[in-house]
Structure formats: C-alpha cells, structure tokens
C-alpha cells in the first residue's frame, strides 16, 4: 500500500483555508436564522464587555464566552446540514445528533450567562457607580 499523501502546507494553502472559512461564515449568515440571531446577540453585548470597568482578562473572557456561542452554532448548523444532506427521513440517530448539537449551543449560552454574572457580580461596586461613563476616560490626558 502506498503511503498516504501529505497535504501541501504553504501560504497559498493558508489563503485557500481562509477563503473556505469566509465562505462558510457567509453561508451561515445567509441560510441560518439562528446564526444571525446569535451574531446580533454578540454585536449588542461586545461593546458592553469593552466599556465595563473590568480588567482586560475579564473583558477577554466575556468576549470569548460570546464567541463560543457563535462557534457552537456554526458546528450545530454543520451537523444539521450534513444530516439533512444525507437523508430527510426521520431517523432516531439523526435526531439524537441534531439534539446534541442544539444542546451544545444551549450550554454555550448557559456558560455565557454564568461568566457574565460572575464578572458583573465581582465588579458591581465599580459598575454601580457608573465609573465607566465618566468623561474623559482615565486613559486620555
């Protein structure tokens, strides 16, 4: 048996991978209402994560918890499209796989809520004083 072919790893291959990723993103935007809703959720909450008076690590964790929802939704959509492409017949294993994908999205939302609640609770003394709304911000001269 001949050895398996190794994949080409060069800059053109990297650019091709980026192109596939961008195509996948736009396919999800065009064809998945749930994905669009998740993006709206992320777009609304990301500015709050940035302006809230929390440290940089907390901001990064808050944004990461939002992006995890989008990642889970993309994987869930990929599972659903693949199963539907194979067959539209009702099959118990297909339903189980789709339900597990939906559960992953649900857990990503629960994770996001927990992360945000913990960070907001830990920093409530500064948030309640509306410190982040003062102008000019402390980093400007």
BAFI-3210 file (N, C-alpha, C; in Angstrom, 3 decimals, decimal comma, padded with zeros to 6 digits):
// residues 141
n [1|2|3|4|5|6|7|8|9|10|11|12|13|14|15|16|17|18|19|20|21|22|23|24|25|26|27|28|29|30|31|32|33|34|35|36|37|38|39|40|41|42|43|44|45|46|47|48|49|50|51|52|53|54|55|56|57|58|59|60|61|62|63|64|65|66|67|68|69|70|71|72|73|74|75|76|77|78|79|80|81|82|83|84|85|86|87|88|89|90|91|92|93|94|95|96|97|98|99|100|101|102|103|104|105|106|107|108|109|110|111|112|113|114|115|116|117|118|119|120|121|122|123|124|125|126|127|128|129|130|131|132|133|134|135|136|137|138|139|140|141]
n.u [000,850|000,630|002,187|000,171|-000,913|000,623|-000,669|-000,386|001,350|001,541|001,736|-000,239|-002,015|-002,831|-004,169|-006,247|-007,580|-008,473|-010,222|-012,174|-013,163|-014,284|-016,253|-017,838|-018,685|-020,268|-022,169|-023,503|-024,542|-026,305|-028,074|-028,900|-031,037|-030,827|-028,101|-027,755|-029,252|-027,678|-025,338|-026,294|-026,855|-024,216|-023,095|-024,488|-023,768|-020,937|-019,821|-020,559|-019,025|-016,562|-016,633|-017,293|-016,190|-013,983|-011,187|-008,685|-008,436|-010,885|-012,572|-011,717|-012,460|-015,220|-015,860|-014,885|-016,652|-018,948|-018,204|-017,954|-020,566|-021,246|-019,452|-020,351|-022,896|-022,271|-021,077|-023,253|-025,048|-023,611|-023,672|-026,456|-026,998|-025,431|-026,600|-029,185|-028,514|-027,710|-030,024|-033,499|-035,235|-036,954|-034,967|-033,801|-031,124|-030,156|-031,795|-030,924|-028,253|-028,680|-030,074|-028,084|-026,262|-027,809|-027,976|-025,338|-025,175|-027,014|-025,718|-023,486|-024,697|-025,590|-023,106|-022,099|-023,903|-023,306|-020,554|-020,667|-022,359|-020,818|-018,544|-019,725|-020,910|-018,621|-017,468|-019,312|-019,319|-017,887|-019,257|-021,842|-021,408|-021,252|-018,815|-017,544|-018,740|-017,757|-016,354|-013,491|-012,234|-010,062|-007,691|-007,149|-005,355]
n.v [-001,180|002,186|005,056|007,439|010,494|013,580|016,632|019,710|022,382|025,502|029,060|029,682|027,590|028,234|030,673|029,673|028,136|030,173|031,436|029,409|029,388|031,958|031,756|029,784|031,164|033,242|031,666|030,627|033,004|033,711|031,491|030,580|031,404|031,265|031,583|034,221|035,524|034,898|036,271|038,892|039,070|038,831|041,118|043,140|042,779|042,822|045,532|046,353|044,617|045,682|048,366|048,184|048,571|046,560|044,311|043,623|040,883|039,883|041,182|039,947|037,287|037,568|038,319|036,067|034,143|034,927|034,530|031,794|030,916|031,532|029,866|027,323|027,380|027,439|024,886|023,284|023,935|022,930|020,195|019,734|020,435|018,546|016,108|016,473|016,588|014,004|012,467|013,149|011,679|010,577|009,668|007,977|008,207|010,356|012,384|012,375|013,253|015,833|016,960|016,886|018,721|021,035|021,110|021,716|024,382|025,501|025,018|026,613|029,128|029,079|028,972|031,490|033,210|032,537|033,261|036,046|036,840|036,207|037,849|040,405|040,520|040,396|042,832|044,730|046,922|048,958|049,137|049,897|052,502|053,806|054,362|053,873|055,581|058,102|061,150|062,891|059,619|057,756|057,042|058,973|062,047]
n.w [000,000|-000,904|000,686|002,510|000,967|001,759|002,965|001,244|002,644|002,515|001,864|-000,037|000,379|002,949|002,437|000,861|002,770|004,468|002,706|002,405|005,026|005,234|003,275|004,477|006,773|005,610|004,338|006,545|007,582|005,519|005,379|007,895|010,292|013,100|013,509|012,633|014,618|016,851|016,177|016,303|019,047|020,033|018,839|020,153|022,870|022,959|022,857|025,460|027,021|026,478|027,405|030,095|033,508|034,039|034,435|031,872|031,348|032,248|030,438|028,075|028,610|028,794|026,152|024,828|025,806|024,492|021,813|021,828|021,722|019,076|017,735|018,594|017,457|014,720|014,427|015,175|013,118|010,943|011,512|011,329|008,623|007,309|008,104|007,047|004,364|003,851|004,317|004,459|005,830|008,780|011,364|014,228|015,204|013,767|014,727|017,370|017,062|016,028|018,177|020,123|019,065|019,290|022,052|022,668|021,825|023,601|026,066|025,654|025,757|028,456|029,706|028,921|030,239|032,901|033,084|032,548|034,656|036,940|036,574|036,434|038,981|040,637|040,059|040,672|042,435|041,136|038,720|039,498|040,304|037,979|036,872|034,450|032,689|032,970|031,763|030,707|029,761|031,978|030,657|028,811|028,293]
ca.u [000,000|001,462|001,976|-000,852|-000,406|000,641|-001,266|000,513|001,263|002,244|000,934|-001,436|-002,924|-003,384|-005,151|-007,397|-008,300|-009,166|-011,341|-013,228|-013,747|-015,121|-017,430|-018,668|-019,297|-021,341|-023,239|-024,272|-025,292|-027,394|-029,005|-029,205|-031,595|-030,281|-026,759|-027,922|-029,676|-026,507|-024,453|-026,908|-026,601|-022,789|-022,866|-025,040|-023,072|-019,492|-019,457|-020,671|-017,846|-015,405|-016,694|-017,479|-014,946|-013,396|-009,821|-008,572|-008,684|-012,336|-013,134|-011,409|-013,275|-016,606|-015,963|-014,688|-017,891|-019,874|-017,759|-018,209|-021,935|-021,199|-018,751|-021,257|-023,975|-021,715|-020,933|-024,602|-025,581|-022,896|-024,235|-027,816|-026,955|-024,866|-027,615|-030,253|-027,997|-027,671|-031,396|-034,500|-036,091|-036,880|-034,122|-033,530|-029,740|-030,031|-032,432|-030,039|-027,108|-029,162|-030,375|-026,805|-025,753|-028,602|-027,570|-024,056|-025,476|-027,664|-024,684|-022,673|-025,455|-025,526|-021,737|-022,005|-024,647|-022,549|-019,340|-021,042|-022,890|-019,710|-017,708|-020,501|-021,047|-017,324|-017,109|-020,512|-019,053|-017,491|-020,303|-022,963|-021,040|-021,199|-017,445|-017,147|-019,373|-017,100|-015,605|-012,800|-011,801|-008,789|-006,516|-006,895|-004,734]
ca.v [000,000|003,399|005,941|008,462|011,788|014,634|017,874|020,823|023,422|026,710|030,260|029,572|026,688|029,019|031,599|028,858|027,802|031,389|031,623|028,451|029,834|033,127|031,242|029,115|032,197|033,909|030,687|030,594|034,263|033,679|030,363|030,160|032,474|031,174|032,162|035,679|035,950|034,818|037,388|040,104|038,984|039,134|042,515|044,013|042,650|043,072|046,875|046,400|043,942|046,559|049,603|047,955|048,754|045,299|044,215|043,146|039,439|039,714|041,588|038,883|036,112|037,892|038,251|034,666|033,408|035,270|033,868|030,360|030,702|031,555|028,647|026,194|027,472|027,009|023,428|022,735|024,091|021,987|018,865|019,662|020,430|017,274|015,075|016,713|016,269|012,541|011,998|013,905|010,717|010,612|008,580|008,280|008,635|011,695|013,281|012,462|014,098|017,215|017,402|017,119|019,991|022,089|021,145|022,420|025,812|025,850|025,056|027,810|030,256|028,973|029,362|032,942|033,833|032,325|034,082|037,449|037,058|036,178|039,043|041,580|040,493|040,706|044,225|045,534|048,179|049,964|049,256|050,630|053,917|054,289|054,848|053,736|056,632|059,391|061,682|061,989|058,366|057,939|056,826|060,160|063,115]
ca.w [000,000|-000,942|001,837|002,237|000,532|002,773|002,474|000,965|003,673|002,129|002,035|-000,885|001,081|004,052|001,868|000,448|004,001|004,898|001,781|002,777|006,291|004,944|002,569|005,472|007,601|004,860|004,118|007,788|007,664|004,532|005,456|009,264|011,132|014,466|013,475|012,577|015,954|017,729|015,822|016,852|020,484|020,225|018,454|021,192|024,151|022,888|023,338|026,916|027,577|026,296|028,192|031,531|034,272|034,491|033,905|030,489|031,305|032,349|029,152|027,110|028,943|028,424|024,692|024,450|026,082|023,411|020,585|021,974|021,250|017,610|017,323|018,809|016,461|013,425|014,448|015,170|011,760|010,075|011,792|010,795|007,161|006,864|008,292|006,084|003,038|003,719|004,170|005,198|006,539|010,254|011,883|015,636|015,439|013,200|015,696|018,532|016,701|015,946|019,540|020,818|018,559|019,930|023,456|022,731|021,742|024,859|027,108|025,387|026,314|029,921|030,049|028,751|031,334|034,138|033,026|032,694|036,008|037,901|036,383|036,828|040,441|041,241|039,779|040,804|043,147|040,140|037,705|040,093|040,390|036,591|036,668|033,051|031,890|033,211|030,623|029,805|030,380|032,661|029,825|027,989|029,082]
c.u [000,892|001,179|000,932|-000,206|-000,417|000,057|-000,199|000,308|002,127|001,282|-000,329|-002,475|-003,596|-004,458|-006,408|-008,232|-009,077|-010,377|-012,485|-013,929|-014,692|-016,390|-018,382|-019,386|-020,479|-022,473|-024,115|-025,107|-026,501|-028,473|-029,440|-029,738|-031,046|-028,895|-026,837|-028,351|-028,508|-025,537|-024,987|-026,670|-025,159|-022,507|-023,390|-024,207|-021,575|-019,113|-019,565|-019,466|-016,628|-015,464|-016,878|-016,155|-014,459|-011,998|-009,818|-008,859|-010,186|-013,022|-012,920|-012,266|-014,736|-016,801|-015,796|-015,957|-018,957|-019,497|-017,986|-019,623|-021,948|-020,529|-019,664|-022,383|-023,484|-021,580|-022,299|-025,205|-024,912|-023,428|-025,608|-027,825|-026,425|-025,898|-028,737|-029,809|-027,984|-029,079|-032,322|-035,462|-035,893|-036,083|-033,724|-032,102|-029,510|-030,638|-031,527|-028,853|-027,522|-029,464|-029,100|-026,162|-026,495|-028,243|-026,240|-024,269|-026,093|-026,638|-023,765|-023,377|-025,411|-024,141|-021,585|-022,706|-023,868|-021,305|-019,673|-021,554|-021,775|-018,871|-018,457|-020,662|-019,742|-016,928|-018,272|-020,260|-018,629|-018,579|-021,452|-022,676|-020,990|-019,843|-017,048|-017,787|-018,740|-016,320|-014,710|-012,400|-010,406|-007,556|-006,237|-006,274|-005,667]
c.v [001,240|004,276|006,994|009,777|012,777|015,895|018,937|021,888|024,600|027,892|030,223|028,668|027,406|029,975|030,855|028,482|029,001|031,637|030,672|028,883|031,013|032,682|030,546|030,101|032,832|032,954|030,603|031,863|034,217|032,653|029,962|031,324|032,450|031,792|033,684|036,231|035,932|035,958|038,708|040,180|039,372|040,602|043,489|043,965|042,960|044,496|047,012|045,737|044,860|047,772|049,380|048,065|047,442|045,205|043,554|041,656|039,167|040,099|040,496|037,648|036,360|037,789|036,810|033,850|033,719|034,547|032,363|030,016|030,618|030,286|027,437|026,203|027,051|025,489|022,747|022,808|023,116|020,572|018,737|019,604|019,101|016,168|015,241|016,406|014,762|011,999|012,870|012,985|010,856|009,399|008,925|008,768|010,041|012,713|013,461|013,373|015,564|017,772|017,690|018,422|021,163|022,228|021,878|023,932|026,292|025,968|026,251|029,058|030,248|029,409|030,882|033,667|033,715|033,214|035,548|037,737|037,114|037,448|040,308|041,646|040,915|042,174|045,184|046,876|049,288|050,193|050,112|052,127|054,583|054,913|054,842|054,791|058,001|059,835|062,795|060,695|058,536|057,739|057,995|061,262|064,271]
c.w [000,000|000,282|001,499|001,823|001,690|002,160|002,294|002,039|003,252|002,245|001,184|-000,230|002,243|003,539|001,417|001,668|004,531|004,003|002,114|004,062|006,071|004,210|003,537|006,368|006,874|004,525|005,363|007,932|006,733|004,866|006,867|010,099|012,558|014,539|013,437|013,932|016,936|017,442|016,361|018,356|020,803|019,912|019,505|022,465|024,104|023,304|024,854|027,574|027,514|027,218|029,684|032,276|034,892|033,894|032,521|030,372|031,377|031,044|028,113|027,360|028,560|026,907|024,214|024,701|025,031|022,113|020,635|021,508|019,723|017,088|017,461|017,774|015,077|013,365|014,424|013,770|010,799|010,268|011,140|009,265|006,630|006,976|007,280|004,655|002,801|003,484|005,004|005,951|008,048|010,712|013,300|015,893|014,884|014,162|016,906|018,233|016,628|017,334|020,332|020,344|019,178|021,402|023,616|022,680|023,058|025,994|026,905|025,917|027,838|030,411|029,984|029,899|032,636|034,181|033,257|034,101|037,040|037,793|036,797|038,347|041,119|041,064|039,992|041,490|042,182|039,099|038,244|040,208|039,015|036,263|035,195|032,153|032,089|031,987|031,109|030,512|030,958|031,782|028,879|028,853|029,359]
res [x|x|x|x|x|x|x|x|x|x|x|x|x|x|x|x|x|x|x|x|x|x|x|x|x|x|x|x|x|x|x|x|x|x|x|x|x|x|x|x|x|x|x|x|x|x|x|x|x|x|x|x|x|x|x|x|x|x|x|x|x|x|x|x|x|x|x|x|x|x|x|x|x|x|x|x|x|x|x|x|x|x|x|x|x|x|x|x|x|x|x|x|x|x|x|x|x|x|x|x|x|x|x|x|x|x|x|x|x|x|x|x|x|x|x|x|x|x|x|x|x|x|x|x|x|x|x|x|x|x|x|x|x|x|x|x|x|x|x|x|x]
***
